[in-house]
Amino acid sequence: MTKIITIITLFICSLMSAQSVQNVKLTVAVSGLKSDTGIVKVGLYNSDGTFLKTTYRSLSSEIKNNKVVVTFDNLPAGEYAISTYHDENNNGKLDRNAMGVPSEAYAASNNAKGFMGPPAYKDAKFVVDKDSKIEIIL
């Protein structure tokens, strides 16, 4: 009988802890685009090791009135960073000039900028613990 009560108690505790994981919605508004041509790609990252390498999630959207709004639904609450760019020619990549400098507009969360290179995760990261909206200006 003690084993059954212990198993039931552990089962109930596991259900309660699973329900305590909070999922949130993150809305990202991108403005300052110079035209409605092409699309905007928004990459969401959840660690320093993957930042600007492998997105945790990504969305793209057509541009209307030089603005884009995308929403990441059902995200676990936590720490994230965003990078976004205006894919003007809709070729699926951030174009660069002969020196390797991006030739299409791009930005990161927190207006993070890199010096002689891309921005760092530590500068772009933010915490989402409830439904939130952030704005990024290209």
Backbone torsions as a table, in degrees:
resi	resn	phi	psi	omega
1	MET	NA	-38.5	179.4
2	THR	-63.2	-38.3	179.4
3	LYS	-64.4	-41.5	-179.4
4	ILE	-64.8	-43.6	178.5
5	ILE	-63.5	-41.2	178.3
6	THR	-62.9	-44.4	-179.7
7	ILE	-64.3	-44.3	179.0
8	ILE	-62.7	-42.7	178.9
9	THR	-61.7	-45.5	178.4
10	LEU	-63.2	-39.7	178.9
11	PHE	-63.2	-46.4	179.3
12	ILE	-62.9	-41.9	178.1
13	CYS	-62.4	-40.0	-180.0
14	SER	-67.3	-37.1	176.5
15	LEU	-65.1	-40.7	180.0
16	MET	-66.1	-39.7	179.8
17	SER	-71.3	-32.6	177.7
18	ALA	-67.3	-34.5	179.4
19	GLN	-74.9	-20.9	-177.9
20	SER	-78.9	-10.8	175.7
21	VAL	-70.1	119.3	-174.6
22	GLN	-95.1	128.7	173.2
23	ASN	-103.3	142.2	-175.2
24	VAL	-128.7	170.3	177.0
25	LYS	-116.4	131.0	178.0
26	LEU	-117.9	117.1	177.7
27	THR	-101.4	131.4	-179.2
28	VAL	-118.7	119.8	176.8
29	ALA	-105.3	124.2	179.5
30	VAL	-113.8	125.0	-179.9
31	SER	-131.8	178.8	179.7
32	GLY	84.2	13.8	178.5
33	LEU	-72.1	143.2	-175.3
34	LYS	-84.1	-12.2	177.6
35	SER	-158.9	171.0	175.6
36	ASP	-94.9	7.9	-179.3
37	THR	-76.4	138.0	177.5
38	GLY	83.0	-155.6	-179.7
39	ILE	-136.6	166.7	173.4
40	VAL	-111.8	133.1	176.3
41	LYS	-108.0	134.4	-179.1
42	VAL	-123.8	120.6	179.0
43	GLY	-107.6	133.5	178.3
44	LEU	-109.5	129.8	-178.0
45	TYR	-120.8	145.9	-178.0
46	ASN	-121.3	14.3	176.1
47	SER	-161.9	157.6	177.8
48	ASP	-63.0	-40.0	-176.1
49	GLY	-66.3	-24.4	-178.8
50	THR	-104.5	-7.7	-175.3
51	PHE	-56.9	126.6	-179.4
52	LEU	65.3	11.6	177.0
53	LYS	-115.3	-59.2	-177.0
54	THR	-132.1	117.8	-178.9
55	THR	-72.7	146.2	171.5
56	TYR	-74.3	-45.7	173.0
57	ARG	-147.6	154.9	176.9
58	SER	-144.7	151.3	177.2
59	LEU	-138.9	154.8	172.5
60	SER	-134.5	157.5	-176.5
61	SER	-151.5	149.3	171.3
62	GLU	-70.9	156.9	-176.7
63	ILE	-100.3	134.0	175.8
64	LYS	-131.5	125.2	-179.8
65	ASN	56.0	40.9	178.3
66	ASN	60.7	27.5	179.7
67	LYS	-140.2	157.7	175.8
68	VAL	-142.4	142.3	172.2
69	VAL	-131.4	125.9	175.5
70	VAL	-126.1	155.1	-179.3
71	THR	-131.6	126.3	173.0
72	PHE	-93.4	113.0	-178.9
73	ASP	-95.6	156.8	171.0
74	ASN	57.8	42.9	177.4
75	LEU	-88.7	138.6	170.3
76	PRO	-65.6	137.9	175.6
77	ALA	-56.8	141.2	-179.4
78	GLY	165.1	-161.8	-176.7
79	GLU	-100.2	134.0	-177.5
80	TYR	-142.2	167.3	170.2
81	ALA	-142.9	155.6	-178.3
82	ILE	-127.4	141.2	165.7
83	SER	-126.4	146.5	-179.2
84	THR	-144.6	152.7	175.1
85	TYR	-150.5	156.9	179.2
86	HIS	-95.0	103.9	178.6
87	ASP	-83.9	81.6	-172.8
88	GLU	-60.6	-38.6	-178.2
89	ASN	-96.7	6.7	174.8
90	ASN	53.9	41.0	180.0
91	ASN	-98.5	4.2	174.7
92	GLY	82.5	9.3	179.4
93	LYS	-146.8	158.7	175.4
94	LEU	-80.9	110.5	-178.3
95	ASP	-71.7	148.2	-179.3
96	ARG	-130.8	154.7	177.0
97	ASN	-84.4	-174.9	-176.9
98	ALA	-62.4	-24.2	179.9
99	MET	-88.0	-3.5	-179.3
100	GLY	90.1	4.0	179.7
101	VAL	-83.7	133.6	179.6
102	PRO	-56.3	134.7	178.1
103	SER	-102.9	-1.1	173.9
104	GLU	-113.9	150.5	-176.9
105	ALA	-63.9	139.4	179.4
106	TYR	-147.4	161.5	178.3
107	ALA	-161.3	169.6	177.3
108	ALA	-132.9	162.0	177.4
109	SER	-60.4	156.5	-177.1
110	ASN	61.8	16.6	-177.2
111	ASN	55.8	31.6	-178.1
112	ALA	-63.9	134.9	179.0
113	LYS	-125.5	146.9	174.6
114	GLY	-98.8	156.8	174.1
115	PHE	-106.5	114.6	-178.0
116	MET	58.6	36.3	179.0
117	GLY	165.9	-173.4	-177.6
118	PRO	-71.7	163.5	177.3
119	PRO	-67.8	158.3	178.9
120	ALA	-93.0	149.5	177.9
121	TYR	-56.1	-42.3	-177.1
122	LYS	-60.6	-26.8	179.0
123	ASP	-86.5	-25.0	-176.3
124	ALA	-97.7	-14.7	-172.9
125	LYS	-71.5	153.8	177.4
126	PHE	-154.0	161.6	-178.4
127	VAL	-107.3	134.7	175.8
128	VAL	-117.2	115.3	179.1
129	ASP	-123.4	2.5	175.7
130	LYS	-156.5	169.8	177.3
131	ASP	-54.0	129.0	-172.4
132	SER	-140.5	162.0	174.5
133	LYS	-133.6	133.3	173.5
134	ILE	-123.5	153.6	-179.9
135	GLU	-119.2	137.0	179.4
136	ILE	-127.3	132.3	178.4
137	ILE	-110.3	123.3	177.9
138	LEU	-80.2	NA	NA
